[in-house]
Amino acid sequence: RSHLIAYWLYSLVIINIDEAFPLYCISRNTGLGGLQENEIGKILSASGVIFAIGQYKTYTILCDQFGIYGSLDLSAALGILPVALFPLASLVYTNANKRWSMVYLALLSGVTKVFQPA
């Protein structure tokens, strides 16, 4: 029962992160200068590619090494940590390096999605 509660709470956090990410990118107060909708779509598409490539192999390895419950615990820890690094994109963002900020956000978002429980 406690595993289910932990899984539900982690899923709630992930859903909130997925909903708040585009708002973070659009906001002009974050330092990103208000990314356009098509740029946010590129970030989410790239993170989806990372997710599609990485999740099956990652979970196969984690489940083999740590079992089902251990892999859920580890993936919850590894999946939340990159979210704390999202604001660093605001610190390095300028119009000259906008593309690198978008790549950085795509990589972090992709890693977060890879470690989401299936």
C-alpha positions in Angstrom: 0.0 0.0 0.0 2.8 2.5 0.8 4.3 1.8 -2.6 1.1 2.8 -4.3 0.8 6.0 -2.3 4.4 6.9 -3.1 3.8 6.2 -6.8 0.6 8.3 -6.8 2.4 11.2 -5.2 5.3 11.0 -7.6 2.9 10.9 -10.5 1.2 14.0 -9.2 4.5 15.8 -9.1 5.4 14.7 -12.6 2.0 15.8 -13.9 2.5 19.2 -12.3 6.0 19.6 -13.8 4.7 18.6 -17.3 1.9 21.3 -17.0 4.2 24.0 -15.6 7.1 23.6 -18.0 5.5 25.4 -20.9 4.4 28.2 -18.6 7.9 28.6 -17.4 9.2 28.8 -21.0 6.6 31.4 -22.0 7.0 33.6 -19.0 9.1 36.7 -19.6 9.9 37.0 -15.9 12.0 33.8 -15.9 14.8 35.2 -17.9 14.0 33.1 -21.0 12.5 36.1 -22.7 9.3 34.4 -23.5 9.9 31.5 -25.9 7.5 31.1 -28.7 5.1 28.2 -28.9 7.0 26.5 -31.8 10.2 26.7 -29.8 8.5 25.1 -26.8 7.2 22.4 -29.2 10.8 21.8 -30.4 12.0 21.4 -26.8 9.2 18.9 -26.0 9.7 17.0 -29.2 13.4 16.6 -28.5 12.7 15.4 -25.0 10.1 12.9 -26.4 12.8 11.5 -28.7 15.2 11.1 -25.7 12.3 9.5 -23.8 11.5 7.0 -26.6 15.2 6.0 -27.0 16.1 5.9 -23.4 13.3 4.6 -21.2 13.1 0.9 -22.2 16.8 0.3 -21.9 17.0 2.3 -18.7 14.1 0.4 -17.0 15.4 -2.9 -18.2 18.7 -2.3 -16.5 17.1 -0.8 -13.3 14.6 -3.6 -12.9 17.3 -6.2 -13.4 19.6 -4.6 -10.9 17.2 -3.3 -8.2 13.8 -5.1 -8.8 10.5 -3.4 -9.4 10.2 -1.5 -6.1 13.9 -0.5 -6.0 13.7 0.8 -9.6 10.7 2.9 -8.7 12.5 4.4 -5.7 15.6 5.1 -7.7 13.8 6.5 -10.7 11.8 8.8 -8.5 15.1 10.2 -7.1 16.8 10.4 -10.5 13.8 11.8 -12.2 13.2 14.7 -9.9 16.8 15.9 -9.6 17.1 17.3 -13.2 14.0 19.5 -12.5 15.9 21.5 -10.0 18.4 22.4 -12.8 15.8 24.0 -15.1 16.3 27.5 -13.8 19.9 27.4 -14.8 18.7 27.9 -18.4 17.5 31.3 -17.3 20.9 32.3 -16.0 22.7 31.6 -19.3 20.0 32.6 -21.7 20.6 35.4 -24.2 19.4 35.8 -27.8 22.8 34.7 -29.0 22.7 31.3 -27.2 19.0 30.7 -27.3 19.5 27.4 -29.1 21.9 26.1 -26.4 19.3 27.0 -23.7 16.7 25.1 -25.7 19.0 22.1 -26.1 19.8 22.2 -22.3 16.1 22.2 -21.4 15.4 19.4 -23.9 18.1 17.2 -22.4 16.9 17.9 -18.8 13.2 17.3 -19.7 14.2 14.2 -21.6 16.1 12.8 -18.6 13.2 13.6 -16.4 10.8 11.8 -18.7 13.1 8.7 -19.0 12.9 8.2 -15.3 9.2 8.6 -15.0 7.6 5.4 -13.9 5.9 3.6 -16.7 
